[in-house]
Amino acid sequence: MSRLHVLWTTGEKEVAMKVIFPYLINAKANGWWDEINLIIWGPSAKLAAGDAVIQQQLKDTMDSDISVEACKACTDAYNVSAKLAEMGITVRYMGGPFTEYLVSDARVVTF
């Protein structure tokens, strides 16, 4: 089974809209990966919580059967944990899980 974890760290909207979300949606639609997981980490948490267009993209991503989770330490730092959880995003401490992703047979890409 092929697994991809996309670590989204940038707070730049253009990167999210022109690179990350199009790739995720196309990868899922074309069956390039069996499982895809988007990880919101750092400044991307602030962008996700504060931008309606990004929020719609996240909804579309989750509706496409792509899992989305966020680093709780990061979301707490930006005071957006509750907002992201309300959006259906899994908010949890990610140090351990991310390390597991790195040492597994899954692929990890960072934006």
Secondary structure as UniProt FT lines:
FT   STRAND          3..8
FT   HELIX           13..15
FT   HELIX           16..20
FT   HELIX           21..29
FT   TURN            30..31
FT   STRAND          35..40
FT   HELIX           43..50
FT   HELIX           52..63
FT   TURN            64..65
FT   STRAND          67..71
FT   HELIX           72..77
FT   TURN            78..79
FT   HELIX           81..86
FT   TURN            87..88
FT   STRAND          90..92
FT   HELIX           95..103
FT   STRAND          107..110
//
